[in-house]
Amino acid sequence: MVEKIRNNPYEYLMPRLEGSLLAKSPAPYLELVKKGVCGFILFDGELEEVREGISLLQEAGMREAGFPLLIASDLERGLGQQVRGGTVFPPAMAFGQAYLNGFDELKIRKAFNAIAVEALWAGINLIFAPVLDVNSNPLNPIIATRAFGEDTGTVSGLGVMMIEEFQGRGVMACGKHFPGHGDTHLDSHLTLPSVDKQLGELHNFELLPFKEAVNAGVKSLMFAHLSVPAIEPSAIPVSLSKNAVKLAREGLGFKGLIFTDAMNMGGINIKEQEAAAMALKAGVDVLLHPSSPDEMAKHLSSIELPEPVLLRRIRHELTETKRRTGPPDFRMHEALAQEIAFAAIRYEGSQKSLGKSPVVIILSDDPEALSPFVKEAASALPGLPVLVNPEPQDMPRNKETLAVIHSVPRAWRPPPEQLKRKIEAASELGPLWLSFGNPYAIHNEKNKILAYSDSEAVQREMARRVLRA
């Protein structure tokens, strides 16, 4: 029986850390360190300011606790996803497609290693990746290109590679979103999705990448805000479920840290403070991203909770974030990122000629993101008509049409219905499609070019390829 004692409630919390505020206003974060938080999840900021700020926090943490803070971040696409000055790598699905296209596994490993090296340089010792979800539902609004693929082999193989490269560099990896968020059509940031499969089906599909990750020694898992009746028959999310913890611990043999997904997400269908107590009593180790750390700690202070033995042991095992003698080779990392992005490009159907007088239709919920493509297209074909998000009645008829779609998964913001309607209207023109980002936005189209990355280099190159005179 687990001994129950009264503990410092802050120790279970991992609040949000705004990197852009850290250097200018560190006092609130230093106060949280003094109160005893186990660490922070980092968002935003400039690289050098982030490095200095995290070093300041770690010094304070060592004084207060005698061992390092956990400094985590969502770096699925590398340090540049969160910190300006870091490299932005293509999304996981680009890695998966490049891998299926025969891209060199050694270079994939080098890319994962580069993500870890840059994270360490910034002061991050825990990366919330790999995504181990198998994106089996084309309507999934939040996983999509964040997954390595649609099959368990690709997801498992690349997931294990990422874990090995991260942890071989001394950075903790975190497999997410347990037990699998791939077969959903709702975003757990907004509401509670459901995975209605039998336990045997879960073991044979969704859970396979997690089993491989555990076998590879992954040091942490993130539990999703999902309803999975086969695991937890009640209405609560598996992120708060003792049954889900038991499945991970006893069913998969997992011995590392268990994190909730962010506690401020809409997928939690009960009050946040009550959910926090339920999660800790269920055996979860860390509560991620509480809306108000002080309010949550106050609520937890009156509750007897299991002693955080595992959390303390893992923090003891961490050495304070090591500084390299020199900065990472960012130029090499950028070149590697672009090489993978180009290796992932996929052609489907007939790549018919657009003729001498094509028309380009841009369909995007963020058209400014496609400005590199538009500029290069204008250079390739001066006078080229480019229509941005035209209404269906304004789309050209009897013209050779290139429809360029840009859609990426965004937390808290599902793809707008208006964009879907315009994609359907453009489909009737029988265009050649060019996609940057989520390929599922044009899942049923036959003649298409899929570029999983929307980097400037990829956009410019695709404009030259498709619109060459």
C-alpha positions as CSV (number, residue, x, y, z in Angstrom):
1,M,0.0,0.0,0.0
2,V,1.3,3.4,-1.0
3,E,2.1,5.6,2.0
4,K,0.0,8.7,2.1
5,I,1.5,11.9,3.5
6,R,1.0,15.6,3.2
7,N,3.3,17.0,0.5
8,N,4.0,20.3,-1.1
9,P,1.3,20.6,-3.8
10,Y,3.5,22.8,-6.0
11,E,5.8,19.9,-6.5
12,Y,3.3,18.2,-8.8
13,L,2.9,21.2,-11.0
14,M,4.5,22.2,-14.3
15,P,3.3,25.7,-15.2
16,R,3.6,27.6,-18.4
17,L,6.8,29.6,-19.0
18,E,6.7,32.5,-21.4
19,G,10.2,32.7,-22.8
20,S,9.5,36.2,-24.1
21,L,8.8,37.4,-20.6
22,L,11.4,35.4,-18.7
23,A,14.4,37.7,-19.3
24,K,12.4,40.9,-18.7
25,S,10.2,39.8,-15.7
26,P,11.7,36.7,-14.1
27,A,10.2,37.4,-10.6
28,P,6.9,35.5,-11.0
29,Y,8.8,32.4,-12.2
30,L,11.4,32.6,-9.5
31,E,8.6,32.8,-7.0
32,L,7.1,29.6,-8.4
33,V,10.5,27.9,-8.1
34,K,10.7,29.1,-4.5
35,K,7.2,27.6,-3.9
36,G,8.5,24.3,-5.2
37,V,7.2,23.6,-8.7
38,C,8.9,20.6,-10.4
39,G,9.5,22.6,-13.6
40,F,8.0,24.5,-16.5
41,I,6.8,24.1,-20.0
42,L,8.4,26.7,-22.3
43,F,6.7,28.6,-25.0
44,D,8.1,31.4,-27.2
45,G,11.1,33.6,-26.7
46,E,14.5,34.5,-28.3
47,L,17.2,31.9,-28.0
48,E,19.8,33.8,-26.0
49,E,17.3,35.3,-23.7
50,V,15.7,31.9,-23.1
51,R,19.1,30.4,-22.4
52,E,19.9,33.1,-19.8
53,G,16.5,32.9,-18.2
54,I,16.5,29.1,-17.8
55,S,20.0,29.2,-16.3
56,L,18.7,31.7,-13.7
57,L,15.7,29.4,-12.9
58,Q,18.0,26.4,-12.6
59,E,20.3,28.2,-10.2
60,A,17.3,29.1,-8.1
61,G,16.0,25.5,-8.3
62,M,19.2,24.0,-7.2
63,R,19.3,26.3,-4.2
64,E,15.7,25.5,-3.2
65,A,15.5,21.8,-3.9
66,G,19.1,20.6,-4.4
67,F,18.3,19.1,-7.9
68,P,17.4,20.5,-11.3
69,L,14.0,21.7,-12.5
70,L,12.4,19.9,-15.4
71,I,12.3,22.3,-18.3
72,A,10.1,21.0,-21.0
73,S,8.8,22.1,-24.3
74,D,6.7,20.9,-27.3
75,L,9.5,20.5,-29.8
76,E,7.9,18.1,-32.2
77,R,9.4,20.2,-35.1
78,G,12.5,21.2,-33.3
79,L,13.6,24.1,-31.1
80,G,12.5,26.7,-33.7
81,Q,8.9,25.6,-33.2
82,Q,8.9,27.5,-29.9
83,V,12.1,29.5,-29.7
84,R,13.3,32.0,-32.3
85,G,16.8,31.2,-33.4
86,G,16.3,27.5,-33.3
87,T,15.8,25.2,-36.3
88,V,12.3,24.4,-37.5
89,F,12.2,20.9,-38.9
90,P,9.3,19.5,-41.0
91,P,6.4,17.9,-39.2
92,A,6.5,14.3,-38.2
93,M,4.5,13.1,-41.2
94,A,7.2,14.5,-43.5
95,F,9.8,12.3,-41.7
96,G,7.4,9.4,-42.1
97,Q,6.9,10.0,-45.8
98,A,10.6,10.6,-46.4
99,Y,11.3,7.3,-44.6
100,L,8.8,5.5,-46.8
101,N,10.4,7.1,-49.9
102,G,13.7,5.5,-48.9
103,F,15.4,8.4,-47.3
104,D,18.6,7.6,-45.4
105,E,17.8,6.5,-41.9
106,L,21.1,7.8,-40.6
107,K,20.1,11.3,-41.7
108,I,16.8,11.0,-39.9
109,R,18.6,10.1,-36.8
110,K,20.9,13.0,-37.3
111,A,17.9,15.3,-37.5
112,F,16.5,13.9,-34.2
113,N,19.9,14.3,-32.6
114,A,20.0,17.9,-33.8
115,I,16.7,18.6,-32.1
116,A,18.1,17.3,-28.8
117,V,21.4,19.2,-29.2
118,E,19.5,22.5,-29.8
119,A,17.2,21.8,-26.9
120,L,20.1,21.3,-24.5
121,W,21.7,24.5,-25.8
122,A,18.6,26.4,-24.9
123,G,18.4,24.7,-21.4
124,I,15.6,22.3,-22.2
125,N,16.0,18.8,-20.6
126,L,12.6,17.3,-21.5
127,I,11.0,17.3,-25.0
128,F,7.3,16.4,-25.3
129,A,7.8,14.2,-28.3
130,P,7.6,11.8,-30.1
131,V,3.9,11.8,-31.0
132,L,3.1,8.1,-31.0
133,D,-0.5,8.5,-32.3
134,V,-1.3,6.6,-35.5
135,N,-3.3,9.0,-37.6
136,S,-5.9,6.5,-38.9
137,N,-8.7,9.1,-39.2
138,P,-8.5,11.5,-42.2
139,L,-10.8,13.9,-40.3
140,N,-8.5,14.2,-37.3
141,P,-8.3,18.0,-36.8
142,I,-5.4,18.1,-34.3
143,I,-3.0,15.2,-34.9
144,A,-2.8,14.8,-38.7
145,T,0.8,15.8,-39.8
146,R,2.0,15.7,-36.2
147,A,1.9,11.9,-36.5
148,F,4.6,10.0,-38.3
149,G,2.0,8.2,-40.4
150,E,-1.1,6.1,-40.7
151,D,0.5,2.7,-39.9
152,T,1.9,1.3,-36.7
153,G,5.2,0.3,-38.2
154,T,6.2,3.7,-39.4
155,V,5.0,5.4,-36.2
156,S,6.7,2.8,-34.0
157,G,10.0,2.8,-35.9
158,L,10.5,6.5,-36.1
159,G,9.2,7.0,-32.6
160,V,11.9,4.6,-31.2
161,M,14.5,6.4,-33.3
162,M,13.5,9.7,-31.8
163,I,13.6,8.4,-28.3
164,E,17.0,6.8,-28.7
165,E,18.5,10.0,-30.2
166,F,17.0,12.3,-27.6
167,Q,17.8,10.2,-24.6
168,G,21.2,9.3,-26.0
169,R,22.0,13.0,-25.8
170,G,20.7,13.3,-22.2
171,V,17.3,14.8,-23.0
172,M,14.2,13.1,-21.7
173,A,11.7,12.0,-24.3
174,C,7.9,11.9,-23.8
175,G,5.6,9.6,-25.8
176,K,2.2,11.1,-26.4
177,H,-0.8,11.1,-26.5
178,F,-1.5,7.8,-24.5
179,P,-3.3,5.6,-25.3
180,G,-3.6,7.0,-28.9
181,H,-5.3,10.2,-30.3
182,G,-5.1,9.2,-34.0
183,D,-8.6,7.8,-34.5
184,T,-10.6,10.9,-33.4
185,H,-12.4,13.6,-35.3
186,L,-12.5,16.1,-32.5
187,D,-9.8,18.3,-30.9
188,S,-9.2,17.6,-27.2
189,H,-8.2,21.2,-26.7
190,L,-11.8,22.1,-27.3
191,T,-13.8,19.1,-26.2
192,L,-13.6,15.4,-25.1
193,P,-13.1,13.1,-28.0
194,S,-13.9,9.4,-27.8
195,V,-12.1,6.3,-29.0
196,D,-14.7,3.6,-29.1
197,K,-12.7,0.4,-29.6
198,Q,-12.4,-2.8,-27.7
199,L,-9.3,-3.4,-25.6
200,G,-8.0,-6.0,-28.0
201,E,-8.2,-3.6,-30.9
202,L,-6.3,-1.0,-28.9
203,H,-3.6,-3.4,-28.1
204,N,-3.3,-4.4,-31.8
205,F,-3.2,-0.9,-33.1
206,E,-3.2,2.3,-31.0
207,L,-1.0,0.9,-28.2
208,L,1.6,-0.8,-30.4
209,P,3.8,2.3,-30.7
210,F,3.6,2.9,-27.0
211,K,4.6,-0.6,-26.3
212,E,7.7,-0.2,-28.5
213,A,8.5,3.1,-26.9
214,V,8.4,1.5,-23.4
215,N,10.6,-1.3,-24.6
216,A,13.0,1.3,-25.9
217,G,13.2,2.9,-22.4
218,V,11.1,6.1,-23.0
219,K,11.3,8.1,-19.7
220,S,7.9,9.7,-19.8
221,L,4.4,9.5,-21.3
222,M,1.7,12.1,-21.7
223,F,-1.8,11.0,-21.1
224,A,-4.5,12.3,-23.4
225,H,-7.8,13.9,-22.5
226,L,-9.8,11.1,-24.3
227,S,-12.8,9.1,-23.4
228,V,-11.8,5.4,-24.0
229,P,-14.6,3.3,-22.5
230,A,-12.6,0.1,-23.0
231,I,-10.0,1.4,-20.5
232,E,-12.1,3.7,-18.4
233,P,-15.9,2.9,-18.4
234,S,-16.9,6.1,-16.6
235,A,-17.2,9.4,-18.3
236,I,-13.8,10.8,-17.1
237,P,-10.9,11.2,-19.5
238,V,-8.1,8.6,-19.3
239,S,-5.8,11.4,-18.2
240,L,-7.5,11.2,-14.8
241,S,-8.0,7.4,-14.7
242,K,-6.5,4.9,-12.3
243,N,-7.3,2.2,-14.9
244,A,-5.3,4.0,-17.6
245,V,-2.3,4.3,-15.2
246,K,-2.6,0.6,-14.4
247,L,-2.6,-0.2,-18.1
248,A,0.6,1.7,-18.6
249,R,2.3,0.5,-15.5
250,E,1.2,-3.1,-15.4
251,G,0.1,-3.8,-18.9
252,L,3.0,-2.2,-20.7
253,G,5.6,-2.3,-17.9
254,F,6.2,1.5,-18.0
255,K,8.3,2.8,-15.1
256,G,8.8,6.5,-16.1
257,L,7.0,9.7,-15.4
258,I,3.3,10.2,-16.4
259,F,2.2,13.6,-17.4
260,T,-1.3,14.8,-18.0
261,D,-1.9,16.8,-21.2
262,A,-2.4,20.5,-20.4
263,M,-4.9,20.9,-17.6
264,N,-6.5,24.0,-19.2
265,M,-7.8,22.1,-22.2
266,G,-11.5,21.6,-22.9
267,G,-11.1,17.9,-23.0
268,I,-11.3,17.8,-19.2
269,N,-15.0,17.7,-18.6
270,I,-14.9,18.5,-14.9
271,K,-13.5,21.4,-12.9
272,E,-9.8,21.8,-13.3
273,Q,-8.9,21.6,-9.6
274,E,-11.0,18.5,-9.0
275,A,-9.5,16.9,-12.1
276,A,-6.0,17.6,-10.7
277,A,-6.8,15.8,-7.5
278,M,-8.3,12.9,-9.4
279,A,-5.2,12.6,-11.7
280,L,-2.8,12.5,-8.8
281,K,-4.8,10.0,-6.8
282,A,-4.9,7.9,-10.0
283,G,-1.1,7.8,-10.0
284,V,-0.3,10.5,-12.5
285,D,3.0,12.2,-11.6
286,V,2.8,15.7,-13.0
287,L,0.0,18.1,-13.8
288,L,0.9,20.0,-16.9
289,H,0.0,23.6,-17.6
290,P,-2.4,24.5,-14.9
291,S,-4.5,27.7,-15.6
292,S,-3.5,29.0,-12.2
293,P,-0.7,27.2,-10.3
294,D,-1.6,29.0,-7.0
295,E,-5.3,28.2,-7.1
296,M,-4.5,24.6,-8.0
297,A,-1.9,24.3,-5.2
298,K,-4.4,25.7,-2.8
299,H,-7.0,23.1,-3.7
300,L,-4.5,20.3,-3.5
301,S,-3.1,21.4,-0.1
302,S,-6.0,19.9,1.8
303,I,-5.7,16.5,0.1
304,E,-3.5,13.6,1.0
305,L,-1.6,12.5,-2.0
306,P,1.0,9.8,-2.7
307,E,4.6,11.0,-2.1
308,P,6.2,11.9,-5.5
309,V,9.1,9.4,-5.0
310,L,9.5,8.7,-8.8
311,L,9.4,12.4,-9.7
312,R,12.1,13.3,-7.1
313,R,14.3,10.4,-8.1
314,I,14.2,11.4,-11.8
315,R,14.9,15.0,-11.0
316,H,17.8,13.8,-8.8
317,E,19.2,11.8,-11.7
318,L,19.2,14.9,-14.0
319,T,22.4,16.9,-14.1
320,E,22.0,20.6,-14.5
321,T,21.6,21.4,-18.1
322,K,25.0,21.1,-19.7
323,R,26.3,23.9,-21.8
324,R,28.3,23.0,-24.9
325,T,31.7,24.7,-25.6
326,G,30.1,26.3,-28.6
327,P,26.7,26.7,-30.2
328,P,25.1,24.0,-32.4
329,D,25.7,24.0,-36.1
330,F,22.4,25.7,-37.0
331,R,23.3,26.1,-40.6
332,M,23.9,22.3,-41.0
333,H,20.6,21.6,-39.1
334,E,18.7,23.9,-41.4
335,A,20.2,22.2,-44.5
336,L,19.2,18.8,-43.0
337,A,15.7,20.0,-42.3
338,Q,15.2,21.1,-45.9
339,E,16.7,17.9,-47.3
340,I,14.1,15.9,-45.3
341,A,11.3,18.3,-46.4
342,F,12.2,17.8,-50.1
343,A,12.6,14.0,-49.7
344,A,9.0,13.8,-48.3
345,I,7.3,15.4,-51.4
346,R,4.8,13.0,-52.8
347,Y,3.2,13.0,-56.3
348,E,-0.2,11.3,-56.9
349,G,-2.2,10.9,-60.0
350,S,-1.6,12.6,-63.4
351,Q,0.7,15.6,-63.3
352,K,-0.9,17.3,-66.3
353,S,0.6,20.4,-67.8
354,L,-1.0,23.6,-66.7
355,G,-0.6,25.1,-70.1
356,K,0.7,28.6,-71.0
357,S,-2.0,30.6,-69.1
358,P,-2.8,29.0,-65.8
359,V,-4.7,30.5,-62.9
360,V,-3.7,29.9,-59.3
361,I,-6.2,29.7,-56.5
362,I,-4.9,30.1,-53.0
363,L,-7.0,28.4,-50.4
364,S,-5.8,28.9,-46.8
365,D,-7.0,30.1,-43.4
366,D,-3.7,32.0,-43.2
367,P,-2.9,33.2,-46.8
368,E,0.0,35.3,-45.6
369,A,1.8,32.1,-44.8
370,L,2.0,31.4,-48.6
371,S,3.6,34.7,-49.5
372,P,6.9,32.9,-50.5
373,F,5.0,30.8,-53.0
374,V,3.1,33.7,-54.4
375,K,6.3,35.8,-54.9
376,E,8.1,33.0,-56.6
377,A,5.1,32.2,-58.8
378,A,5.0,35.8,-59.9
379,S,8.7,35.6,-60.8
380,A,8.3,32.4,-62.7
381,L,5.3,33.6,-64.7
382,P,4.9,37.4,-64.7
383,G,1.3,38.4,-64.9
384,L,0.1,35.1,-63.5
385,P,-3.5,35.5,-62.1
386,V,-3.5,34.6,-58.4
387,L,-6.9,34.5,-56.6
388,V,-6.8,34.3,-52.8
389,N,-9.7,32.5,-51.1
390,P,-12.2,33.4,-53.9
391,E,-15.8,32.7,-53.4
392,P,-17.1,29.7,-55.4
393,Q,-18.9,31.9,-58.0
394,D,-15.6,33.8,-58.6
395,M,-13.5,30.7,-59.3
396,P,-12.3,30.6,-63.0
397,R,-14.0,28.3,-65.5
398,N,-12.4,26.9,-68.7
399,K,-8.9,27.6,-67.4
400,E,-6.0,25.4,-66.4
401,T,-6.1,25.8,-62.6
402,L,-3.6,25.2,-59.9
403,A,-5.3,25.0,-56.5
404,V,-2.8,25.6,-53.7
405,I,-4.1,24.5,-50.3
406,H,-2.4,25.4,-47.0
407,S,-3.7,23.8,-43.9
408,V,-1.9,22.8,-40.7
409,P,-3.2,21.4,-37.4
410,R,-3.7,24.3,-34.9
411,A,-4.6,23.8,-31.2
412,W,-7.8,25.5,-30.2
413,R,-8.7,26.3,-33.8
414,P,-10.2,23.7,-36.0
415,P,-10.2,24.2,-39.8
416,P,-13.0,26.7,-40.7
417,E,-16.0,25.4,-42.4
418,Q,-15.7,28.2,-45.0
419,L,-12.3,26.8,-46.1
420,K,-13.8,23.3,-46.5
421,R,-16.6,24.7,-48.6
422,K,-14.2,26.5,-50.9
423,I,-12.0,23.4,-51.3
424,E,-15.2,21.5,-52.4
425,A,-16.0,24.2,-54.9
426,A,-12.5,24.2,-56.3
427,S,-12.6,20.5,-56.7
428,E,-15.3,20.8,-59.3
429,L,-12.8,22.6,-61.5
430,G,-10.6,19.5,-61.8
431,P,-7.4,21.3,-60.9
432,L,-3.9,20.1,-60.2
433,W,-3.6,20.4,-56.4
434,L,-0.6,21.5,-54.5
435,S,-0.7,21.0,-50.8
436,F,1.5,22.6,-48.1
437,G,0.9,21.0,-44.7
438,N,-2.1,18.7,-44.0
439,P,-2.6,16.3,-46.9
440,Y,-6.0,15.2,-45.5
441,A,-7.6,18.6,-46.6
442,I,-7.6,17.1,-50.1
443,H,-7.8,13.5,-49.1
444,N,-10.2,12.5,-51.9
445,E,-8.5,14.4,-54.8
446,K,-6.6,12.3,-57.4
447,N,-4.1,14.7,-59.1
448,K,-2.0,16.3,-56.4
449,I,1.4,17.1,-55.1
450,L,1.8,16.8,-51.3
451,A,4.5,19.0,-49.7
452,Y,4.2,18.3,-45.9
453,S,6.4,21.3,-45.0
454,D,5.4,24.9,-45.6
455,S,8.9,26.3,-45.2
456,E,9.9,29.2,-47.4
457,A,12.5,27.0,-49.3
458,V,9.9,24.3,-50.1
459,Q,7.3,26.9,-51.2
460,R,9.7,28.6,-53.6
461,E,11.0,25.3,-55.0
462,M,7.5,24.0,-55.6
463,A,6.5,27.2,-57.4
464,R,9.4,26.8,-59.7
465,R,8.7,23.1,-60.3
466,V,5.0,23.4,-61.0
467,L,4.9,26.8,-62.8
468,R,8.1,26.4,-64.9
469,A,7.6,27.9,-68.3
